[in-house]
Amino acid sequence: MFSLEPPKTVLINLQFTCELAIIGDMRDLRSTVFTVASKRFLNDSVVMMEIAAPHIAAKAKPGQFIIFRIDEDGERIPLTIAGTNKETGNVMIIAQIVGKSTRLLSEKNVGDTIADFVGPLGKASELDDYAGKKVAVIGGGLGAAIAWPQAKRLHEIGAKVDIIAGYRNKDLVILEDEMRECSDNLYVTTDDGSNGVKGFVSDILQQRIDEGIQYDLVIAVGPLIMMKVVSELTKKYDIPTIVSMNTIMIDGTGMCGGCRLSVDGETKFACVDGPDFDGHLVNFEEAMRRGKMYHRAERDQFEAICNLTGEKEHKKLPRPNMSLEKVPMPTQDPAERQTNFLEVEQGYTPPMAMEEASRCLNCKHRPCVKGCPVMVNIPDFINQVYLGDFEKAYELITDTNGLPAVCGRVCPQEVQCEELCVRGFKGQPVAIGRLERFVADWHMDHAEDQTFDIEKNGHKVAIIGSGPAGLTCAGDLAKMGYEVTVFEALHVTGGVLMYGIPEFRLPKKLVQKEISMLKRLGVDIRTNMVVGRVNSLDELLSEGYEAIFIGSGAGLPSFLHIPGENLNAVYSANEFLTRINLMKAYQFPHVDTPVFVGEHVAVIGGGNVAMDAARSAKRLGAKTVTVVYRRAKEDMPARIEEVAHAGEEGIEFKNLYNPVSIQGNDEGWVTGLIIQKMGQGEPDESGRRRPVPLEGTEEELPVDTVIIAIGQSPNPLLRDTTPDLETHFWGGIIVDEETMATSKPGVFAGGDAVTGAATVIQAMGAGKTAAASIDRYIKANEDASA
């Protein structure tokens, strides 16, 4: 470990954890307090701080990084760990003041707190093999702060270290004394010659090579152009070279794909596969283009105009036909909702709900229940709605479903419970989803928060991920008396419900309101815990957790692998929607995270995620948004309702077209999408007619933004760090479908981490199955021990 004692700093003793009761926002009730333990300015624009984070301090290694968020509206900013002190539990970071978030960080004083401090993330630098060897460590500008701990580690293990540090002028020089202490030779360069040697770091490196120095390794950290020049130089002499790509990172957990880069022709993610890469294999030109992607949005932030109305308008609709049709759902007018992120569907009033409930026949065989993955007692709760006892209806739903407000909004009832409704044989089925939503919303508006007095059974279970599967499993186990701890990688709970589904479909306050019930059940939710990096499955088992459920979802975006995919303004839907939903970029510049949306947008895909991305782009000011999908419109996997809403909002559809390449200009920005007409072949395993390309039918769709929404797969972090966890070739965790047990004893999994991207209610069903299996597993072990 590379502990260090920062010079001329003031340290204070801190109590690192406490209980926080935060009313009205999305933070968890149990949280870690990240307190500024020391602070000093290295120059006018660079600040060195120690943050109290004992868990990170105990585990961090050279080359790893953290992500901080200054407050609830702050951007997620990655910073390399400059050093740690195990004894004090402090982590050192060095930040350059270049924007709002880093400025606010620099204004924090000793004893102040910041919202989030996540880590250690990324792969540690592999340095131990270079003991006794000759290494050049090169830092450019603030990159010197990243190179410093690597040089220090090399010096500690006995490597011969030359440090070459480059700056624009003497006023920007940092860490000169510290770097001198951990190097055999220190060379400082400045562009203007005001300190050290006039010139560039590559000049000194060339000079040393010309002098006959044979380096076994070169490490380069700093601006992309500097790392590019150094890598080109060392490649001529066949010197192994490591570069740090932390400058292009966005999220740090691998779930958005925004930090992708090409390494030896393959797409890698800087935050998960790096941040260190072979400099001879990195496509720096592409990385530099991507690094400029948000400059335009940040430049124009003071000219931005918020397009939110801030007001809801409930549109009155005529009374429905009670014999064959559902009671219509009040919605915002399409012309209005294109300009705001308020919820599109406004919900039933009590008279509407009671009228719709009267359509239910209360069938003896209850086919609708069989179509529900969590087996909600549908006829009985609908009967209570008909009688006007909405609270009783809520109790019946939550016997098996802990997220009714969510499920009522996003579940595909038309292919589940409503598909089997008898009323659907002649006319429309009962609006089960709308009634579930109504009941949940009524409860939130009128009922007091329920309290629980559950006797604990003395057993501990860990849940990885706070999406629908993890939350359901946690809730069921908590009701059984287990001490349940949920580990969430992001800074808020909810998983895909928070980062994937837009506010106009699923208000985030409702998600957090439903999650609050789990906390009242006694569930301990810990955010910013990236299991697989911050801790491992084996470490959790060694800490007394008798079973683990993995519900980490499918957060790894898929790409097309076509030319032009890494141009600026090409997004994965994950990145685009995460910026908007989780980081609230639709409120930029009132919040810190920007999102670029051009005038003409193409969304590739035909599922609900594609509809969410297209409708979000429209709300963010795009003049035209076109959904490009290779199958016919009737074969789109998105909910019929979502496709209809998109059409009402002016979204255009290019069905039976497939993208073949993305065009760009000399500056690396998207200018067009080449698409090819598709014919319809024989039905495939899904029952839909297989799309067949038609030769000679290519055409260009003029666009300046492309959003790829063709699916997600499970994040590789857990499988890569757990050798005895068996997975499919495509990344899904292999489980026993009856019990959700994995190949690793005591570890269960369910939801998208097992199946790939699926529905919320299917993930919840898997969580329920796993909870029952975990209960049996722990009881069996207890009986065996007795």
N, C-alpha and C positions, 0 to 999 in steps of 0.2 A: 504494500500500500504506500502511496506517495504523500504521506502527511507533511504538512508544512506549517510554519508559524509565520503569518504575514507580518512584515515589519511595520512598526509605528501604528499599530491599530489598538483600539480599545475593545476588550472582550468583556462580555457580561454573562453571568450565570442565568440560565433560562429554564423554565418549566416548559417542556416541549409539547405536551398534549393537554387538552382540556375539552370539556363539553361545551358546544356552542349551540344556542337556540337562536336561529336566524329566522325571523318571520318575514314572509312575503318574497323570498327569492328561492333559488333552486339549489342552494348548497345543502349538503347532508348535515344532519344534526350532530353527528360525531365526526370530527375533523381534526387534522393536524394543524397546529399553529406554526407557520413559517415566519420566524422573527429575524430581523436584521441584527446580527450579533456584532458586526464590525463594518466599518466603511472608510475608505479614503479615495481621493481622486488621484489617479496617476497622471492625468493632465486635464485640461479644461473639458475634454469630451469623453474621457474614459474613467469609469469608476470601478474600483475593486471592492467587493463586499463578501462578507461571510454570512451565510444564512443557516439558521438552526434547523438541521434536517438529519438527525442521528441515523436513521435507517439508510439514507443515501450515503452518508459519510462512512458507514461501516462496510459498504459493498462496492463503492465506486473504484474504477480502475482508469489508468490513463487512456485518453481517447474517447471516453464516454461523455454523454451530455445530459443536461436536464432541460425541461421545458418549464418556463414560469409564465404566470398570468397575473398581472398586477392587481386587477380587480374584476368585478363581475362582467364588465363590458370590455375588458382588455383582450388584446390579441395573444395567441399562444406563440411564444418566442423561444426558440432553442438556443442554448448557450453551452459551450463546452465547459466541463468541470475543470477548473484551474488548480484545484487542490482540495484536500480534505484533512480534517483533524479528528481522529477517532475519539480522542479523550474528551474533547468539548462537544463532539457531535455536530461540528460545523462543516459546511461545504462552501468553498470559495468559488466565486464567479467573477468574471471581468466583462463589463458591458460597455460598448460604445454608444453614446447618446446620438441616435440617428433618427428617432421618430418618437411618437407620443409615449409608447409603452416604456421604452428605455429611458426617456426623460423622466417619467413618473417614478420609475425604479430609482433613478439617481437622486430623486428628491426625498426618498425614504431615509429616515434617521435610525440610529441604533434604538432598538425597542419597538419600532414599527413593524407591521406585518404585511405580507403579500398574500394574495388569494390562493395561488397554487404553485407548487414546486415539485415537479414530477421527475423521478429517475431512480437509479441511473439507467439511461437508455442507450441504445446503440451497442455495437460490438467494441470491446476494448482493443486498443492497439496491441498487436502481437510483437513485442519488443524483446522478450527474454532470450531469444536465440542470438541476440547481437552482443552478448557479453564479450568483452575483449576485442570487438571489431570496430571498424572506423565508420562513423555515421555523421552525415551532415544534416542538421535540423535547420530548416529555413522557414522564417516567419515574416510575412508581409503585413505591415500595419497591425491591426488588431489580431491578425493571425499569430503574432508573436505570443499572445496570451494563451493560444491553443497549443502552440509548439513548445512552450516553456515546460509544462508538466511532462511531456514526452521526453524532452531533453533531460529533465531531472531524473526520470526513471532510468533512462539509458546510462546516465552518469553513475547512478546508484549501483547498477549491476556490473560496472566496470568497462563500459564501452568508451571508446575514444570519441569525444563529441566536439564537433565544430558547429557553432551556432552562427547563422547568417541572418541578421534581422534588418529589414528594410522599411523606411518610413519616408514620408514626403518631406518633412523638415524636422528640425531639432525639437520643436514644440510638441511634436506628436510621439516622440520616443518614449517608450514605456519599458519597465522591467529590466533596464540595462544592468543594474547591479545583481539582480536575482539570476539573470541568465549567465552572467560572468561566473557566478559561483558554481554553476552546474555544467560548465563546459571547459574543454581544454583550450579552445580558442574562440573568442567572440569577435565577429565582424559586424559593424554597424554601417549601414549605408543610408544616405538621404538623397532625395532627388536633386536638391539644391546645394549639397555639400556643406550644409550648416552644422552637421554633426557626423563624425566618422568619415567615410569615403563617399565622394560624390559618385552616384551611379545607381545600379540596380543589383538586387541579390544575385541575379543570374550572372552578372559580371564577376562577382567574387567567386561564385562556384566555378566558372570557366577558368578563372585565374588559378584556383587551387588544383583543378584537374591538370592544367598546363604545367604546374609545379611538380607533377608526378604523384599527387595524393590519390590513392586508390580507395575510393569509398565502397564499402559493402552495402550501404543503404543511404538513400536520400529521402528525407521527410519534408514535404512542402505544404505549408498551411497559410492561406491568405486569399487575396483576390483571385478570381478564376483565371484572369489573364496571366497573373504571375505564376500560378501553378501550371498553366499550359506551357509557358515559355520554359520553365524549369524541366518539365517532363520531356519536352522536345529535345532539350539539351542532353539530359541524362540518357535518353534513348539512343543517341548517337554513340555513347560509350558503354551501352549495355549495363547501366547501373540500376538496380532495382529501386523503384521510386513509389512512395506512398503519398497520396494526397487526401486531404480531408474535405469532404463535400458538404460540411454542415451548413454552408451559406445558402443552400437551396432548400433546406428542410422547412416544412410547414407545420406538421402536426406531431411527428415523432413516434407515433404508434404503428405506422404502416397502413392505416385504414383509409387514407384519402388518395394516395398515388400521386400527390402533387409534387413530390420530390424525386420523381422518376428521372433516370438518366440512362444513357446508353453506355454500357461497358463491354467492350469486345463484341459489339453488335447485339447484345442482349439488354433488355430493359431491367434495371435494378432500382431499388428504392433506397435513397441515401440513409433514411432513418432506421431501417430494419437491416438491410444488407451491409451498411456502413456504420459510421460515416467515412471510414478509410477505404480507399480503393487503389488499385494499381494505376498509377498516373499514365502509364504507357497505353492503357486500354480505354481510358475515359474519353468520350466525345465532348470536348470542352466547348466547341462552337455551339452545340445544341444546348449545353448547360448554361452558357452565357445568355443565349436568347431567352431561355426560360426564366433566368434570374431577373430579366427586365420586365417580366409579364405584368407586374402590378404597379410599375412606376407611373403609368398613365393615370391610374385610379387615384394613387396617392398624391400625384401632382395636382389633380383637379378637385381634391377633396373640399376645398373651400367654395367651389363653384357648384357643388352638388346640391340638388333640390330634393327634399324628401317628398315622395309621392304618396304617403299614407294619409288617409282621410281622418283616421282616429275615431270615426263614428260608425256605429252599426245601424243598419236600417232593416227592419223586419218587413219583408214584403208580404202583404196580405194576399192569399190565394183563394180561389173559389172553393166551395165545399165539394168533396169528392163523391164519386159514385161508390156507395157502400157495398154494392153487390159484387163487383168484379175488380175494382181498382183500389190501390192503396190510397190512404190519405196523403196528398202531395206534401212534400217537404218544403217549407219556406226557404228560399235561397236569396242571396244577393243578386241583383241584376248583373248580367255578364259585363255590361259596359262599365259598371262601377267596380266590380271585383278585379278587373284587370289592373287597377291602379292601387290595390292595397293587398295586404296579407291577412286581412280579417277572415274569419271562417266563412266559407262559401255557404254551407248548409247551416241554417239557423236553428234547427231543432223544432220539435213539436211543442205546442202549448198543451196544458193538461186536458182541455176538451178534445183536441186533436188526438192525443194519445189514447184517451178513453174510447174515442170513436173507432180508431184503428184496432184497438184491443177487442172491440166487440165483433170483429170479423173472424176471430179465432174460434174454431169448432171444438177445441179441447178434445182432440181425437183420443180414442181409447188406446191405440197402439203408439201414439206419440212419435211419428217418424222424424219430426224435426230434431228431437233430442239425439237420435242416432247420427244425424248429420253434424253434430257439434263436437269438435275434438276434445272439449273439456266437459261435455255432458251437462250443460246448463239445463235446469228444470224449466223448460221454455213455456209449456202450457200453463203451469201454475203461476209463474211470475206474470204472464200476460193476463191471467184471470184477476190477479190483484190490481193490475193497472185498470182493468175494466171496472173494478169495484171502487177505484179511487184510493186504494191503500198503497201508495207509492213506496213508502218505507218498507213495508212487508215485501213488496216486489224486489226491492234492493237486497234484502236479506236472502231471499231465495236465489237470486243471481250469484251473490258473493259466496254462497256455500261452495261453489266450484270455480268461480271466475273472479280473480282479484283485480281485474282491470276492465270493468264493464264500460267505462267512458271511452277507453281506447278501442276496445273490440267493437263497440257500437258504431264507431266511425271508420275503422280501417279494415275490418274483417270482410272477406268476400262471401257474405251471406248467400248471395245468389247461387253459389256452387256448393253450399254447405247446408245449413239448416233450412233456408228458404227454398232450396231446390227440391226438398222432400215434402214441403208443405202441401197438404191436400187442396187448399184453396188455389194453388198454382195450376191445377189440372184444367180449370176453367176460369181464366182470368189471372190476376196477379196474386202471388202468395201474400200472407200476412207480413207486414214490415217488421220482422223480428229485430233486425239490427237497429232500426230507428227507435223502436220501443225500448230496447236495452240502453241505448244512448240517453233517451229521455229520463229513464229511471235513475241512471247514474248522475246525470246533471241535476235532477231534482234533489237527490240526496245531498250533493255537494252544496247546493244553494240553501237547503232548509234544515238539514240534520246536524246535530252536534257531533264532533269527532268522537268516534267510539273508543272506549278504553278496554284493555284486555288484562286479565289476571290469569296468566297461564303458568302452571307449575312446570319448572324446568326439570328435564330428566338427566342432566349432567353430561350430556354428550354434545360434542362440537362438530359442526359441518361447515366447510368452506364452499362458497359459490363463486365461480369465476365468470364475471360479466353480469351486468344489471339490465340486460334486455328482457324481452318477454319470457324466455325460457328460464333465465336465472331468477327473475323476480317471482315467477310462479312457484318454482321449486323452493325458493327461500320462504315464501309465505306458507306453503303447505307444511314444511318442516317446522317452522316457528310455531304453528298451531299445534303440532305434536309435542312441543316442549323442548325442541333442540335449541342450542345456542348457535345461531347462524350468523356468519360473517360473509358479506358480499364484497368482493374485490372488483372495482371498476377501473378500467384504464383511463377513462376521460375524467374531466373535472365535474361532471354532473352525471346523475344516474338516469337510466332509461334506455341506453344503447341506441338501436336504430330508431326508436320512438322519438329520440331527441335530435339525432343528427341526420336522419334519413327522410323524415316525413315533414312536409312544410306546415307552417303555422296555419295556413288557410284550410288545411285538412285535419290537423290535430294540434290544437292549442297546447303549448308546452306547460302552461299552468295546470291544465287538467292532468297531464302525465304525472307531474310532481305531486299533485294532490292525491292521486291514487297510490303513488309510491309511499306517501307519508303514512298510509295505513300499515305498511310493513314495519316502519320504524316504531309505530305504536305497539306492534306485535313483539317488539324487542329485537328486530333484526339490526345488526351492526353493519352499516354500509360505509366502506372506505374507498374514497375516490383517489384518482391518480396512482393507482396500483397496477402497473403493467406486469402481470404475472408472466413469467418467462424471462423477464429482465430484472424487475425490482426484487422479485423472489420467484422460487420455482415450486412445482408441484411437490417435489420431495421435501423441500423446506417446510411447506405447509403441513405435510403429513407428520414431519418431525416435531412440529409445534403443537401437536395434540389434536389436530383435526382428524377425526376418525374416517371421514369420507369427504370427497370433493366432487362437486358437479361443475362441469365445464359448459357454460352457455355463452361462449365468447363471440358467437355470431359469425357472419360471413362478411367481414369488412375489407377484404382484399379485392380491389376492382379488377375487372377483366378489360382487356384492350383488343383492338381489331388486328393489330400487327400488319398494318397497311402503310404505305409510304406517307410521310407527312404527319404521322400521329404525334410526334413530339414537338410540333410547331407551337408557338405561343397562341393562346386562346383555344387550345384543345384541352378539354377537361375530362376526367372521369366524372360520372354522375356523383360518385362519392365525394370527391373534392368540392364540386360545385354546390351540392346540397348541404354538405357539412359547413361550408363557409356561411351559407345563408341561414340554415336552421340552428346549428349549434352556436356559431359565433355571431349570428345576427347581422350578417353583412348587408341585409336589406335595409338596415338602419344606418349604414355608413354615410357620412363621416361621424355621426353621433356615437357610434362604436368604432373600434379601431381596425377591424378586419375588413379589407376591401374585397370586392369581387368584380371582375371585368365582364361585361356583357356588351357585345357589339349590337349593331343595328339589325343584322340578319343572322339568325341562329339556326343551326341544324342540330336536332337531337336524334341520335341513332339508337333504335330499340323500340320495343312495342309493349313493354310492361308498365306497371304502376310507377316504377322509378322514372321511366322515360316521360310519363305524363307529368309527374311532379317537377322534373327538370324543365320541361317545356313551359308549363304554366308559371313556374317561378321566373324563367327568363322573360316571359311576357310582362310580368308584374315589375320587373326591373328595367323596363323601358325598351325592350327590343321591338322594332317595327314589324318584323316578320319572324315567326318561329315555325319551322317545318320539321315534323317528325318523319324520319326515313325508316321504313321497316320492310324487310325482305319478303314478308308474307302478306296475304290479303287482310283487309281491315277486320273482317269477321274472325280471323285467326289470331288477332292480337291478344296476348295474355293479360293485358290490363283489364281492370273491372270495366264493364260496359258503362257504368255511371261516370267513371273518371274520363273515359274517352269522350263521352257526351259533353261533360263539363268543358273539356279542352276545346272541343269544336265550338261550343257556345262562346268561348273566350277568344276566338279568332285563330286558334292553332291550325295550321295547314298540315295535311297528311300526304306523304308520298309513299303509298303502299306498293308492294311488289317492285321495290327498288333496293339495291344493295350498294353500300359505299365501296369503292375500290381504291381510292387515294384521296389525300387531302392536299390541296394546293396552297402555296405560300409565296410571300414576296421575299426580296433580298434581305429584309430585316428580320425574317423568321416569323412573320405573322400570317395567320390564315387568310386566304383570299377566296377560296372556293372548295367545293366538295364534288368530286367526280363520282357519279352514281351510275349503276347499270340496271337496266330493266330485267325483271325476273319473270319467268313463266311458272306455271304450276304443274308439278310432276305428280307422281303417285303418292298416296298417303304414307307418312312415316310412322314411327312407333307412337307418336302423340295423337295420331288420327288426323292430323292436318296434312294438306297437300304439300309436298316437299318443294321448296323454291328452286328453280333451275335457271341459271344465267342465260340470257339471250345474247348471242354474239352480235357485235356491231351496234349496240344500243346505248353506249355510254353517252352521258351528257353532264354538263357542269351546272351545279347549283351554286350561285354566287352567295357566299356566306362569309362572315368574319369571326364566327364563333362556332365550335363544334363540341357537343357534349356526348360522350359515349356512355350509353346506359344499356349494356348488353349482359349484365349480371355481375355477381360477386362470388368469391370463393372464400373459404376460411383462411384467416390470417395464419401464416406458417410459424409464428413465434413459439407457440406451445409445442408443436410437433418437433420443431428443430431443437428445442431445449429439453425434451423428454424422450430419450431414445426408446423406452419400452412402451410408448404410446403408439399403437398401430393406427395408420391412416391409409386412406385410399390414395391412388396416384395423383388425384386432383386436389387432395388436401383434406377431405372430410374425415372426421374421426370415425373409426370403425367401432360399432357398438352391437351388443345383443339387442335386437329390436324389441324384445319382450321386457327387458329390464333396464336398458340404456347403460349397461355396464361396459366399460372399455377393457382393453387388454391389460391395463394396469390395475392391480387389486386396489379396491377402495375408491376408484375414480370412475365416475359416471359422466355422460355427456348427452346433450340433446339440442334440438333447435337447428339453426342454420350452420352451426359448427359441425354438425353431423350430415345434414341433408344438402347443404348449400342453401342459397337464398330461397326462402319459402314464405309462408304467411305467418302473421303474428299469432293467430290462434293455433296453428300447428305447432309452433315453438312452445306455446303455453301447454299444449297437450303433452309434449315431450317432457317438459318440466314437471308436470304432475306425475307422470309415469316414473320418472327418476326419483322423485321424492318418496314415493311408496317403496321403491326398490331400495333406496338408501336406508329407510326405516327398517326394512326386513334384514338388510345386510348388517347393520349395527346391532340389532337385537340378536341375530344369530351369533355374532362374535361375542356378545355379552354372555349368552347362554353357554357357549363353548368354554369361555373363561371360567364361568361359575362351576 
